[in-house]
Amino acid sequence: MSLGAPVATSSTSSLKEIAHDCAALFDPLNSNDIAQSISKIIYEDDTREALIKKGIITSRQYTWVSYIAKMIY
């Protein structure tokens, strides 16, 4: 996400909590759902651009500096 790549991830993993609405979520046990999520990223320009923008913004919350600051304080 931080490099501007749209993301598709499982809706059942912990990544769902981080990704929120900035990733295309899919059921990992449903191959049609996986294919649909990937297809949206590839073929729907608006969806892809929205995921990229939201992903960049969200990824700014997860830096080593912010992690270390939370651990120290």
Helices and strands as residue ranges (DSSP letters): E 8-10, H 15-19, E 24-26, H 31-43, H 45-59, H 64-72
